[in-house]
Amino acid sequence: MVGKKSGKALLREEGLERTDNSMSLTSWPEVNPINQKNYYTEFLKRDDQILPYRLQQEERRNRMTTHAKNRDRELAQVGLEETTAVDPDIDLGDDVGLDDTTVLGQEQLGSKIIVIHPGSQNMRIGLASDSLPKTVPMCIARQWAQSESEDRDAEPRPKRQKTNSGSVMAPEKMFGPSFASEYTTMSAELKTYMRSNKQRVLPNSKELVVNYNKRIEPETISEHNDPLRIDWTELTPSPPPYFTGKEALRVPDYSSPRYKLFWPLRCGQYNEKDYDEKLHLYNDVNVIIEEAIKNQLGLRRKREWAQYSCVFVIPDLYEREYVTQTFDMVMRDMGFGRIAFIQESLAASYGAGYTITCVVDIGAQKTSICCVDDGMCVEESRINLKYGGLDVTETFIKMMLFDHFPYEDINLKRRYDFLLAEEIKSQYCNLKIEDVTVQPGEFHLRAPHQETRKYSFKFYDEKYLAPRGFFQPDIFDNAPKLDGRRKIVQPSTNIYSGSLDDPLSSAQSAIIHACVQMSGKDAINGDSNGNLPSTPLRQPPGLLQRLNEPNDRSSPAGNSAAGDDEDSTPAPGGDGNFKTGQNVFSSVFQEEILPIAPLEHAILTSILYGARNDERKMRDFLGGIMIIGGGSQIPMLDLFLEEALKKAKPSNAKDVQVGAKPRDLDPQVVAWKGASVFGRIPSTDDLWIGRIEYDRLGARVLNNKVNWIW
């Protein structure tokens, strides 16, 4: 009987036995396990492993190679004995930037750098080698069915209230009881202040103004007798689809075909109210900048733009979507060779030559405040307020209409009326209290295809009270400023947490929180319709007290007692979140509150968070306040602001000083001038973003190429 066979025997009989043929099981190389007690790696530990730094080294080598070839060419042409000896080991990377053409002996320094500073109303653009920029209105007029003043739902600006029958109310009632009460209160306070300072006050000043303005009639001047007549934009038989800049502002309102005026930026952000599609909004910004480059700088061939660099000025409290879209527009659509970004306040410090300062930039529709220390913006001190010089213009016109302004049909939505209002404001508005008397004035109304009309009028305190709106923003019309917000452009969000990525400083959060406090407790949950308030801040409760507290706190927001009741007033924390018990104001909620505060309180809040309990820095910031921007051109504004700051913070009154115009420059161009200086400094070469970096990394390269936390 045959015994049971083993498994190996069966495999051998069936021909399935494994034999050693010296062949490995796989051709993949085997990796020996590392010794975890002693291992080392060089991953991302050298500069040449990071793309931006590696490209800089390559660029430096290319410049050295180009310089060597030029030197050899000179030696071959002129001869060795006639050529000055040049060090062959010269390093152009540390002392010469890409556009430092003075050293290379080719072109003027900065002549290949375009500096762009867009604003809500005007854009400054020019070459870095220019002494002053070109100013271009940031608007575009496109062919449309109706002009902006003819829209069906368009109300005149400023908006007048009407009776039930449809007629306009009397001038004293046409702007509502809120404006009338605020205006009369400010007038009464001014008279009291003037009497206390022994200044003469006529008891019937208002009556004199009203009675004169009621009976005045315009004087007609024929066009050939008007030496300052306006050359309006003429339309050819085949008119273009759009006009930009000054040409757009001078297109007649009732032209054939009609043109509608668009302002793509509003309050320092995208103007979503007047657009229905995001693509149209981005395209208008692109067209305005491109036309300015072609017409103002003379660079009409777009293929030459690849040889130019661009310095773009962005707001201090920017939106990431705005920066990334601008980045794509400049590099992809316009085709520039490289780009660098700089914040407005930092650019202003470069332009003024200040190392430590508090920059107050009063623009047309926004006011930004930021502390700058040693070439860096203090991030927690950034504040963005939604009012500016245009609010002063509108308020001044409302006050004049309240006192029976002879040109009662003025409408700031009409282009010639808008230009007229800006002219009147710049001519008469000031903060000289000694000039508050009944004074005569005149202006010329120049409308297209009409004869010039000369108006005479009188005014009293309107020219003084309108700029006072910076310190009492309740007088401004703040209601429509959030209309259309987030209609087409959504905020940038974190893909992991879903929270907003747009920067929000502690100082800005303190302003927003104070606005909520002034709106009442119901503001946290909104009204019955779910609408959140946009009530401006008149005097922030708790904020001024913290500004005058002694600096013995452990955080800029102050210490809160451990046993505070949950219903107590919430206090801003250093991280920008505001807590009342377990309630946290989300960033989405903060976006729906309009940040409005008196200018002096906002400046002191910015300095408080910028100094971080450092008494020396507090004194330096208070003594280095710099006012720039078009809205700062109101006479005596700097002295008025200085007195307001001293009253708001009497403990540091001797340290407060508002500086004069830096280097006798126009305050409107200080930021642009600083950006042009920034573009020509060789040490900023690390902040330039080139074509290769953009093509490979896109907006991700901003993490390594901006001098703030992106």
C-alpha positions as CSV (number, residue, x, y, z in Angstrom):
1,M,0.0,0.0,0.0
2,V,1.4,3.3,-1.1
3,G,1.7,5.9,1.7
4,K,0.3,9.5,1.5
5,K,2.3,11.9,-0.6
6,S,3.4,15.3,0.6
7,G,2.5,18.5,-0.9
8,K,5.9,19.1,-2.4
9,A,5.8,15.7,-4.1
10,L,2.5,16.5,-5.6
11,L,3.8,19.8,-6.9
12,R,6.8,18.1,-8.3
13,E,4.7,15.5,-10.1
14,E,2.5,18.2,-11.6
15,G,5.4,20.4,-12.6
16,L,4.5,23.2,-10.3
17,E,7.5,22.9,-8.0
18,R,9.3,26.3,-7.4
19,T,12.9,26.2,-8.4
20,D,15.6,28.8,-7.7
21,N,16.6,30.5,-11.1
22,S,18.3,33.5,-9.5
23,M,15.5,35.9,-10.6
24,S,14.0,38.5,-8.3
25,L,10.3,38.7,-7.8
26,T,10.2,42.3,-9.2
27,S,12.4,44.6,-11.2
28,W,11.5,47.6,-8.9
29,P,14.5,48.6,-6.8
30,E,14.2,47.7,-3.2
31,V,14.6,50.7,-0.7
32,N,16.2,49.9,2.6
33,P,14.4,51.3,5.6
34,I,15.9,54.5,7.0
35,N,17.4,54.6,10.4
36,Q,14.8,56.7,12.3
37,K,17.3,57.5,15.0
38,N,19.6,59.3,12.6
39,Y,18.3,60.7,9.3
40,Y,18.7,64.0,7.4
41,T,17.0,65.7,4.5
42,E,17.6,68.9,2.6
43,F,14.0,69.3,1.3
44,L,13.1,73.0,1.2
45,K,16.1,73.9,3.2
46,R,18.0,75.7,0.4
47,D,17.0,78.8,-1.5
48,D,17.5,77.1,-4.9
49,Q,14.7,74.6,-4.0
50,I,12.1,77.4,-3.9
51,L,10.9,78.6,-7.3
52,P,10.8,82.4,-6.7
53,Y,14.4,82.4,-5.2
54,R,15.7,80.1,-7.9
55,L,14.3,82.4,-10.6
56,Q,16.0,85.4,-9.0
57,Q,19.3,83.6,-9.1
58,E,18.8,82.7,-12.7
59,E,17.9,86.4,-13.5
60,R,21.1,87.5,-11.8
61,R,23.2,85.1,-13.8
62,N,21.5,86.3,-17.0
63,R,22.3,89.9,-16.2
64,M,25.9,89.0,-15.4
65,T,26.1,87.1,-18.7
66,T,24.6,90.0,-20.7
67,H,27.0,92.5,-19.0
68,A,30.0,90.2,-19.8
69,K,28.9,90.0,-23.5
70,N,28.6,93.7,-23.8
71,R,32.0,94.2,-22.2
72,D,33.6,91.7,-24.6
73,R,31.8,93.5,-27.6
74,E,33.3,96.8,-26.5
75,L,36.7,95.3,-26.2
76,A,36.5,93.9,-29.7
77,Q,35.3,97.2,-31.2
78,V,37.4,99.7,-29.4
79,G,40.4,97.8,-28.4
80,L,41.8,96.7,-25.1
81,E,44.1,99.7,-24.6
82,E,41.2,102.2,-25.0
83,T,38.7,100.5,-22.8
84,T,38.4,101.0,-19.1
85,A,39.0,97.9,-17.2
86,V,35.8,96.4,-15.7
87,D,35.8,93.9,-13.0
88,P,34.6,90.6,-14.6
89,D,33.3,89.3,-11.3
90,I,30.8,92.2,-10.8
91,D,27.6,91.1,-9.1
92,L,24.6,92.9,-10.5
93,G,22.2,91.1,-8.2
94,D,22.7,93.1,-5.0
95,D,23.1,96.6,-6.3
96,V,21.3,96.7,-9.6
97,G,17.6,95.8,-10.2
98,L,16.1,94.6,-13.5
99,D,15.3,98.1,-14.6
100,D,18.4,99.9,-13.2
101,T,19.3,100.9,-16.7
102,T,21.4,103.9,-15.5
103,V,24.2,101.5,-14.5
104,L,23.9,99.6,-17.7
105,G,24.0,102.8,-19.6
106,Q,20.9,102.1,-21.7
107,E,17.8,104.1,-20.6
108,Q,16.7,106.4,-17.8
109,L,16.0,104.8,-14.4
110,G,12.4,103.8,-14.1
111,S,11.4,104.5,-17.7
112,K,10.3,100.9,-18.1
113,I,8.1,100.9,-14.9
114,I,4.4,101.9,-15.0
115,V,2.9,102.9,-11.7
116,I,-0.9,102.6,-11.4
117,H,-2.9,103.9,-8.4
118,P,-6.7,103.5,-9.1
119,G,-9.3,105.2,-7.0
120,S,-13.1,105.4,-6.7
121,Q,-13.1,108.7,-8.7
122,N,-9.7,109.3,-10.2
123,M,-6.7,107.1,-11.3
124,R,-3.1,108.2,-11.1
125,I,-0.9,106.6,-13.8
126,G,2.5,107.3,-15.1
127,L,6.1,106.1,-15.6
128,A,8.2,105.8,-12.5
129,S,10.7,108.2,-14.1
130,D,8.0,110.9,-14.3
131,S,7.9,113.7,-11.8
132,L,4.1,113.7,-11.5
133,P,1.4,111.3,-12.7
134,K,-1.4,111.7,-15.1
135,T,-4.9,112.0,-13.5
136,V,-7.7,110.1,-15.3
137,P,-11.3,109.9,-14.1
138,M,-12.0,106.3,-13.3
139,C,-15.2,106.0,-15.4
140,I,-16.3,104.7,-18.7
141,A,-19.3,105.8,-20.9
142,R,-20.9,103.0,-22.9
143,Q,-23.7,103.2,-25.5
144,W,-26.9,102.6,-23.7
145,A,-30.6,103.0,-24.1
146,Q,-30.7,105.8,-21.5
147,S,-28.2,107.9,-19.7
148,E,-27.7,107.5,-15.9
149,S,-29.9,110.6,-15.3
150,E,-32.8,109.3,-17.4
151,D,-33.2,105.8,-15.9
152,R,-36.8,105.1,-15.0
153,D,-36.1,104.3,-11.3
154,A,-33.3,106.9,-11.0
155,E,-33.9,109.6,-8.4
156,P,-32.1,112.9,-8.6
157,R,-29.0,113.2,-6.5
158,P,-29.4,114.5,-3.8
159,K,-32.7,112.7,-3.5
160,R,-35.7,115.0,-2.8
161,Q,-38.9,113.9,-1.0
162,K,-42.2,114.5,-2.7
163,T,-45.7,115.1,-1.6
164,N,-48.6,112.7,-2.2
165,S,-49.5,114.6,-5.4
166,G,-46.0,114.1,-6.8
167,S,-44.7,117.6,-6.4
168,V,-41.4,118.4,-4.7
169,M,-41.6,119.6,-1.1
170,A,-40.4,122.9,0.2
171,P,-36.6,123.2,0.5
172,E,-36.7,123.0,4.3
173,K,-38.5,119.6,4.1
174,M,-37.3,118.0,0.8
175,F,-34.5,116.1,2.5
176,G,-36.5,114.7,5.4
177,P,-36.7,115.5,9.1
178,S,-33.5,113.7,10.0
179,F,-31.3,115.9,7.8
180,A,-33.2,119.1,8.8
181,S,-32.7,118.3,12.5
182,E,-29.0,117.5,12.1
183,Y,-28.3,120.6,10.0
184,T,-30.2,123.0,12.3
185,T,-28.5,121.4,15.4
186,M,-25.0,121.9,13.8
187,S,-25.9,125.5,12.9
188,A,-27.0,126.2,16.5
189,E,-23.9,124.7,18.0
190,L,-21.7,126.7,15.6
191,K,-23.4,130.0,16.7
192,T,-23.0,129.1,20.3
193,Y,-19.3,128.3,19.8
194,M,-18.8,131.6,17.9
195,R,-20.5,133.6,20.6
196,S,-18.3,132.0,23.3
197,N,-15.2,133.0,21.3
198,K,-16.4,136.6,21.1
199,Q,-17.0,136.4,17.4
200,R,-19.7,138.5,15.8
201,V,-22.9,136.6,14.9
202,L,-25.7,138.3,13.0
203,P,-29.1,137.1,14.4
204,N,-30.8,137.1,10.9
205,S,-27.9,135.6,8.9
206,K,-30.0,132.8,7.5
207,E,-32.9,135.1,6.6
208,L,-30.5,137.3,4.6
209,V,-29.2,134.3,2.6
210,V,-32.7,132.8,2.0
211,N,-34.3,136.1,0.9
212,Y,-31.4,136.9,-1.5
213,N,-31.4,133.4,-3.1
214,K,-35.1,133.4,-3.6
215,R,-35.2,136.5,-5.8
216,I,-32.1,135.9,-7.8
217,E,-32.4,135.2,-11.6
218,P,-29.6,133.9,-13.8
219,E,-27.8,136.0,-16.3
220,T,-27.5,134.5,-19.8
221,I,-24.1,134.6,-21.5
222,S,-23.7,133.7,-25.2
223,E,-21.2,131.0,-26.0
224,H,-18.8,133.3,-27.9
225,N,-18.6,135.6,-24.9
226,D,-17.7,132.8,-22.5
227,P,-13.8,132.4,-22.5
228,L,-14.0,129.3,-20.2
229,R,-16.6,127.3,-22.2
230,I,-16.2,123.5,-22.1
231,D,-15.3,121.5,-25.2
232,W,-17.8,118.7,-25.0
233,T,-17.0,115.3,-26.6
234,E,-18.2,115.4,-30.2
235,L,-19.8,112.2,-31.7
236,T,-18.9,111.2,-35.2
237,P,-21.5,109.7,-37.6
238,S,-20.2,106.2,-36.5
239,P,-19.6,106.8,-32.8
240,P,-17.4,104.4,-30.8
241,P,-18.9,101.9,-28.4
242,Y,-17.4,103.6,-25.3
243,F,-15.4,106.6,-24.1
244,T,-13.1,106.6,-21.0
245,G,-11.6,109.3,-18.7
246,K,-12.3,112.9,-19.3
247,E,-13.9,112.2,-22.7
248,A,-16.5,110.1,-20.9
249,L,-17.3,112.9,-18.4
250,R,-17.8,115.3,-21.3
251,V,-20.2,113.3,-23.4
252,P,-23.5,115.2,-23.4
253,D,-26.3,113.6,-21.3
254,Y,-28.8,113.8,-24.1
255,S,-26.5,112.7,-27.0
256,S,-27.6,110.6,-29.9
257,P,-26.9,107.7,-29.3
258,R,-27.2,107.8,-25.6
259,Y,-24.2,107.0,-23.4
260,K,-24.4,105.8,-19.8
261,L,-21.6,106.5,-17.3
262,F,-20.2,103.7,-15.2
263,W,-17.9,103.9,-12.2
264,P,-16.5,100.4,-11.7
265,L,-15.0,101.2,-8.3
266,R,-17.0,102.6,-5.4
267,C,-15.8,103.1,-1.8
268,G,-12.5,101.5,-2.7
269,Q,-14.3,98.3,-3.8
270,Y,-15.9,96.9,-6.8
271,N,-19.1,98.7,-7.7
272,E,-21.6,95.8,-7.9
273,K,-24.7,98.0,-7.7
274,D,-24.5,99.2,-11.3
275,Y,-23.5,95.9,-12.9
276,D,-25.4,92.6,-13.5
277,E,-22.4,90.5,-14.5
278,K,-19.0,90.1,-13.0
279,L,-17.3,89.9,-16.4
280,H,-18.6,93.3,-17.4
281,L,-17.3,94.9,-14.2
282,Y,-13.8,93.4,-14.7
283,N,-13.8,94.3,-18.4
284,D,-14.6,98.0,-17.6
285,V,-11.7,98.2,-15.2
286,N,-9.4,96.6,-17.8
287,V,-10.6,99.0,-20.6
288,I,-10.1,102.1,-18.5
289,I,-6.5,101.2,-17.5
290,E,-5.6,100.1,-21.1
291,E,-6.9,103.3,-22.6
292,A,-5.0,105.4,-20.1
293,I,-1.8,103.6,-20.9
294,K,-2.3,104.1,-24.7
295,N,-3.5,107.7,-24.6
296,Q,-1.7,109.2,-21.6
297,L,1.6,107.3,-21.8
298,G,1.8,106.9,-25.6
299,L,2.2,103.1,-25.5
300,R,-0.2,102.2,-28.2
301,R,1.3,98.9,-29.3
302,K,0.3,96.3,-26.8
303,R,3.0,93.9,-27.8
304,E,5.6,96.3,-26.4
305,W,4.1,96.1,-22.9
306,A,5.9,92.8,-22.2
307,Q,9.1,94.9,-21.8
308,Y,7.5,97.0,-19.0
309,S,7.0,96.3,-15.3
310,C,4.0,97.4,-13.3
311,V,3.7,98.7,-9.7
312,F,0.1,98.5,-8.6
313,V,-1.2,100.3,-5.5
314,I,-3.9,98.5,-3.5
315,P,-5.9,99.5,-0.4
316,D,-4.6,98.7,3.1
317,L,-7.7,96.7,3.9
318,Y,-7.9,95.0,0.5
319,E,-10.2,92.2,-0.8
320,R,-8.4,89.1,-1.9
321,E,-10.7,88.8,-4.9
322,Y,-9.7,92.4,-6.0
323,V,-6.0,91.6,-5.7
324,T,-6.1,88.3,-7.5
325,Q,-8.3,89.7,-10.3
326,T,-5.9,92.6,-10.7
327,F,-3.0,90.2,-10.8
328,D,-4.6,88.2,-13.6
329,M,-5.6,91.3,-15.5
330,V,-2.1,92.8,-15.5
331,M,-0.2,89.7,-16.3
332,R,-2.6,87.8,-18.6
333,D,-4.8,90.5,-20.3
334,M,-2.2,93.3,-20.5
335,G,0.9,91.1,-20.8
336,F,3.3,93.1,-18.6
337,G,6.7,91.5,-17.9
338,R,6.4,91.6,-14.1
339,I,4.3,93.2,-11.3
340,A,4.7,94.3,-7.7
341,F,2.0,95.2,-5.2
342,I,2.3,97.9,-2.5
343,Q,-0.3,99.1,0.0
344,E,-1.5,102.7,-0.1
345,S,-0.2,103.8,3.4
346,L,3.2,102.2,2.8
347,A,3.4,104.0,-0.6
348,A,2.5,107.3,1.1
349,S,5.3,106.8,3.6
350,Y,7.8,106.2,0.8
351,G,6.5,109.4,-1.0
352,A,6.8,111.6,2.1
353,G,10.0,110.1,3.4
354,Y,8.6,109.2,6.8
355,T,9.8,106.1,8.7
356,I,7.1,106.1,11.4
357,T,3.8,107.8,10.8
358,C,0.0,107.5,10.9
359,V,-1.3,107.9,7.4
360,V,-4.8,109.4,6.9
361,D,-5.9,109.0,3.3
362,I,-9.1,110.9,2.6
363,G,-10.3,109.9,-0.9
364,A,-13.5,110.6,-2.8
365,Q,-15.6,107.8,-1.3
366,K,-13.4,106.2,1.4
367,T,-11.0,107.2,4.2
368,S,-8.3,104.8,5.1
369,I,-6.1,105.1,8.2
370,C,-3.0,103.0,8.9
371,C,0.1,103.3,11.1
372,V,3.4,102.6,9.3
373,D,6.5,101.7,11.3
374,D,9.9,101.0,9.7
375,G,8.7,100.3,6.3
376,M,5.8,98.0,7.3
377,C,2.1,98.6,7.7
378,V,1.0,97.7,11.2
379,E,-1.8,95.3,10.3
380,E,-4.0,95.6,13.4
381,S,-4.1,99.4,12.9
382,R,-5.8,99.4,9.5
383,I,-9.2,101.2,9.3
384,N,-11.4,101.8,6.2
385,L,-14.3,104.3,6.6
386,K,-16.9,104.6,3.9
387,Y,-17.0,108.4,3.4
388,G,-14.8,110.9,1.6
389,G,-14.7,114.1,-0.4
390,L,-17.7,113.2,-2.5
391,D,-19.9,113.0,0.6
392,V,-18.8,116.6,1.4
393,T,-19.8,117.7,-2.1
394,E,-23.3,116.2,-1.8
395,T,-23.8,117.5,1.7
396,F,-22.7,121.0,0.7
397,I,-25.2,120.9,-2.2
398,K,-28.0,119.7,0.1
399,M,-27.3,122.5,2.6
400,M,-27.3,125.1,-0.2
401,L,-30.6,123.7,-1.5
402,F,-32.0,123.8,2.0
403,D,-31.3,127.6,2.0
404,H,-33.0,128.1,-1.4
405,F,-30.0,127.7,-3.7
406,P,-31.0,129.5,-7.0
407,Y,-30.1,126.5,-9.2
408,E,-32.7,124.3,-7.6
409,D,-32.7,121.6,-10.3
410,I,-29.1,120.6,-9.7
411,N,-28.7,116.8,-10.1
412,L,-25.3,115.2,-9.4
413,K,-26.2,112.3,-11.8
414,R,-26.0,114.8,-14.7
415,R,-22.4,115.1,-15.8
416,Y,-22.2,118.9,-16.1
417,D,-23.9,119.3,-12.7
418,F,-21.4,116.9,-11.2
419,L,-18.5,118.9,-12.5
420,L,-20.2,122.1,-11.4
421,A,-20.7,120.8,-7.8
422,E,-17.0,119.8,-7.5
423,E,-16.0,123.2,-8.8
424,I,-18.2,125.0,-6.2
425,K,-17.0,122.8,-3.4
426,S,-13.3,123.3,-4.1
427,Q,-13.8,127.1,-4.5
428,Y,-15.8,127.8,-1.3
429,C,-15.6,125.0,1.2
430,N,-13.1,125.5,4.1
431,L,-12.8,125.2,7.9
432,K,-11.9,128.8,8.7
433,I,-14.3,129.8,11.4
434,E,-13.4,133.4,11.0
435,D,-14.9,133.3,7.4
436,V,-18.3,132.2,8.7
437,T,-20.2,135.3,7.6
438,V,-22.8,136.1,4.9
439,Q,-20.8,136.2,1.7
440,P,-21.7,136.4,-2.0
441,G,-20.7,133.9,-4.6
442,E,-21.2,133.1,-8.2
443,F,-20.9,130.2,-10.6
444,H,-21.4,129.6,-14.3
445,L,-23.6,126.8,-15.5
446,R,-22.2,125.3,-18.7
447,A,-24.5,122.7,-20.2
448,P,-24.0,121.1,-23.7
449,H,-25.9,122.8,-26.5
450,Q,-27.1,125.6,-24.2
451,E,-26.0,129.1,-23.5
452,T,-24.0,129.7,-20.3
453,R,-26.0,130.9,-17.3
454,K,-24.3,133.0,-14.6
455,Y,-25.8,132.6,-11.1
456,S,-25.2,134.7,-8.1
457,F,-26.0,133.5,-4.6
458,K,-25.2,134.0,-0.9
459,F,-24.1,131.5,1.7
460,Y,-23.4,131.6,5.4
461,D,-22.2,128.5,7.3
462,E,-22.8,125.9,4.7
463,K,-19.2,126.0,3.4
464,Y,-18.0,125.4,7.0
465,L,-20.5,122.7,8.2
466,A,-20.2,120.5,5.1
467,P,-16.5,119.6,5.8
468,R,-17.5,119.2,9.4
469,G,-19.2,116.0,8.3
470,F,-15.8,114.2,8.7
471,F,-16.2,114.7,12.4
472,Q,-20.0,114.4,12.5
473,P,-20.8,111.7,9.8
474,D,-24.5,111.6,10.7
475,I,-25.0,114.5,8.3
476,F,-23.9,112.3,5.4
477,D,-26.3,110.2,3.4
478,N,-25.0,106.7,4.4
479,A,-28.1,104.7,3.6
480,P,-27.4,103.6,0.0
481,K,-23.7,102.8,0.4
482,L,-24.3,99.1,1.0
483,D,-26.7,98.7,-1.9
484,G,-25.7,95.8,-4.2
485,R,-23.0,94.6,-1.9
486,R,-22.0,91.0,-2.8
487,K,-24.5,90.9,-5.6
488,I,-22.1,89.5,-8.2
489,V,-18.6,89.3,-6.6
490,Q,-18.4,86.8,-3.8
491,P,-15.8,87.1,-1.0
492,S,-12.8,84.9,-0.9
493,T,-13.3,82.0,1.6
494,N,-11.1,79.4,3.2
495,I,-11.6,76.1,1.4
496,Y,-11.1,74.2,4.7
497,S,-13.0,76.2,7.3
498,G,-15.4,78.2,5.0
499,S,-14.5,81.4,6.8
500,L,-13.7,84.7,5.0
501,D,-10.1,85.2,3.9
502,D,-10.3,89.0,3.5
503,P,-8.2,90.7,6.1
504,L,-9.9,92.4,9.0
505,S,-7.9,94.3,11.6
506,S,-8.6,94.7,15.3
507,A,-9.0,98.5,14.8
508,Q,-11.6,98.0,12.0
509,S,-13.4,95.5,14.2
510,A,-13.5,98.0,17.1
511,I,-15.1,100.6,14.8
512,I,-17.7,98.1,13.5
513,H,-18.5,96.9,17.0
514,A,-19.0,100.5,18.2
515,C,-21.4,101.1,15.2
516,V,-23.4,98.1,16.3
517,Q,-23.5,99.5,19.9
518,M,-24.9,102.8,18.6
519,S,-27.5,100.9,16.6
520,G,-28.9,99.3,19.8
521,K,-29.2,95.8,20.9
522,D,-31.6,94.9,18.2
523,A,-28.9,95.5,15.6
524,I,-27.3,92.1,16.5
525,N,-30.2,90.2,15.1
526,G,-31.4,92.8,12.6
527,D,-34.9,94.3,12.3
528,S,-38.1,92.6,11.7
529,N,-37.3,92.3,8.0
530,G,-33.9,90.8,8.6
531,N,-32.1,93.9,7.5
532,L,-28.9,94.9,9.3
533,P,-28.4,98.6,10.1
534,S,-25.9,101.0,8.6
535,T,-26.2,103.6,11.4
536,P,-23.1,105.8,11.5
537,L,-21.2,106.3,14.7
538,R,-21.4,109.7,16.3
539,Q,-19.5,109.1,19.5
540,P,-18.5,105.5,20.2
541,P,-19.4,104.4,23.7
542,G,-16.5,102.8,25.5
543,L,-14.1,103.5,22.7
544,L,-13.0,107.0,23.8
545,Q,-12.7,105.8,27.4
546,R,-10.2,103.2,26.4
547,L,-8.2,105.7,24.4
548,N,-7.7,107.9,27.5
549,E,-7.0,105.0,30.0
550,P,-3.5,104.7,31.3
551,N,-1.4,102.2,29.4
552,D,-1.3,99.5,32.1
553,R,-3.3,97.0,30.1
554,S,-2.1,93.6,29.0
555,S,-3.8,94.0,25.6
556,P,-4.8,96.9,23.4
557,A,-8.5,96.2,24.0
558,G,-8.2,96.4,27.8
559,N,-8.7,93.8,30.4
560,S,-12.2,92.6,31.1
561,A,-13.1,91.3,34.6
562,A,-13.4,87.5,34.9
563,G,-16.8,87.8,36.4
564,D,-18.4,90.0,33.8
565,D,-22.1,89.5,33.3
566,E,-23.2,88.0,30.0
567,D,-25.4,91.0,29.3
568,S,-22.5,93.5,29.7
569,T,-21.3,95.6,26.8
570,P,-19.1,93.5,24.6
571,A,-15.5,94.7,24.3
572,P,-13.2,94.2,21.3
573,G,-10.5,91.6,21.7
574,G,-7.1,91.7,20.3
575,D,-7.9,89.1,17.7
576,G,-10.8,91.1,16.2
577,N,-13.6,88.9,17.6
578,F,-16.2,90.5,19.9
579,K,-17.8,88.4,22.5
580,T,-20.8,88.9,24.7
581,G,-21.0,85.8,26.8
582,Q,-21.0,83.0,24.2
583,N,-22.0,85.3,21.2
584,V,-19.3,85.9,18.6
585,F,-19.8,88.4,15.8
586,S,-18.9,86.6,12.6
587,S,-17.0,88.1,9.8
588,V,-20.1,87.8,7.6
589,F,-22.0,90.0,10.1
590,Q,-19.2,92.5,10.2
591,E,-19.3,92.8,6.3
592,E,-23.0,93.9,6.5
593,I,-22.3,96.8,8.9
594,L,-21.2,100.1,7.4
595,P,-18.0,101.4,9.1
596,I,-18.7,105.0,9.9
597,A,-17.0,106.9,12.7
598,P,-15.8,110.5,13.5
599,L,-12.4,111.0,11.9
600,E,-10.6,111.9,15.2
601,H,-11.9,108.8,17.0
602,A,-10.9,106.6,14.1
603,I,-7.4,108.0,14.1
604,L,-7.0,107.5,17.8
605,T,-8.3,103.9,17.5
606,S,-5.8,103.1,14.8
607,I,-3.0,104.5,16.9
608,L,-4.1,102.6,20.0
609,Y,-3.9,99.3,18.2
610,G,-0.8,100.2,16.3
611,A,1.2,101.2,19.4
612,R,0.4,98.1,21.3
613,N,0.8,99.7,24.7
614,D,4.2,101.2,23.8
615,E,4.1,104.7,25.1
616,R,7.0,105.8,22.9
617,K,5.3,104.5,19.7
618,M,2.1,106.2,20.8
619,R,3.9,109.5,21.0
620,D,5.6,108.9,17.6
621,F,2.4,108.1,15.9
622,L,0.5,111.1,17.4
623,G,3.4,113.4,16.4
624,G,3.6,112.1,12.8
625,I,0.0,112.2,11.5
626,M,0.0,112.7,7.7
627,I,-3.1,113.7,5.8
628,I,-3.2,112.9,2.1
629,G,-5.8,112.3,-0.7
630,G,-8.0,114.6,-2.7
631,G,-10.5,115.0,0.2
632,S,-7.7,116.5,2.4
633,Q,-7.4,119.7,0.2
634,I,-10.0,121.5,2.2
635,P,-8.3,124.6,3.7
636,M,-7.5,124.4,7.5
637,L,-8.5,120.8,7.7
638,D,-5.2,119.8,9.3
639,L,-5.4,122.4,12.0
640,F,-9.1,121.5,12.7
641,L,-8.2,117.9,13.0
642,E,-5.3,118.6,15.3
643,E,-7.5,120.5,17.7
644,A,-10.1,117.7,17.6
645,L,-7.5,115.1,18.4
646,K,-6.2,117.2,21.4
647,K,-9.8,117.4,22.7
648,A,-10.4,113.7,22.2
649,K,-7.2,112.7,24.0
650,P,-6.1,115.4,26.4
651,S,-3.6,113.2,28.1
652,N,-1.4,113.4,25.0
653,A,-2.4,116.8,23.7
654,K,1.2,118.1,23.7
655,D,2.3,115.1,21.5
656,V,-0.4,115.6,18.8
657,Q,0.9,117.1,15.6
658,V,-0.7,116.9,12.1
659,G,2.1,117.4,9.5
660,A,2.0,119.8,6.6
661,K,2.1,118.8,3.0
662,P,5.0,116.4,2.6
663,R,7.8,117.9,0.4
664,D,5.3,120.5,-0.9
665,L,3.6,117.8,-3.0
666,D,0.0,117.7,-4.0
667,P,-1.6,115.4,-1.4
668,Q,-3.4,113.5,-4.2
669,V,-0.2,112.2,-5.7
670,V,1.9,111.3,-2.5
671,A,0.9,107.7,-2.7
672,W,1.7,107.4,-6.4
673,K,5.0,109.2,-5.9
674,G,5.9,106.7,-3.1
675,A,5.0,103.8,-5.4
676,S,7.3,105.1,-8.1
677,V,10.1,105.3,-5.6
678,F,9.3,101.8,-4.5
679,G,9.6,100.5,-8.0
680,R,13.1,102.0,-8.5
681,I,14.7,100.7,-5.2
682,P,17.0,97.8,-6.0
683,S,16.4,96.2,-2.6
684,T,12.8,95.5,-3.6
685,D,13.8,93.1,-6.3
686,D,12.5,90.2,-4.2
687,L,8.9,91.5,-4.4
688,W,8.6,91.4,-8.2
689,I,6.5,88.7,-9.7
690,G,7.7,87.6,-13.2
691,R,6.0,85.9,-16.1
692,I,7.3,82.4,-15.2
693,E,6.2,82.5,-11.6
694,Y,2.7,83.6,-12.7
695,D,2.4,80.9,-15.4
696,R,3.5,78.2,-12.9
697,L,2.0,79.2,-9.6
698,G,-0.7,81.9,-10.4
699,A,-2.0,83.7,-7.4
700,R,-0.3,81.2,-5.0
701,V,3.0,83.1,-5.6
702,L,1.6,86.0,-3.6
703,N,2.3,84.1,-0.4
704,N,6.1,84.7,-1.0
705,K,6.0,87.9,-3.0
706,V,4.3,90.5,-0.9
707,N,5.7,92.3,2.2
708,W,2.6,91.6,4.3
709,I,0.9,88.4,5.5
710,W,-1.2,87.2,2.5
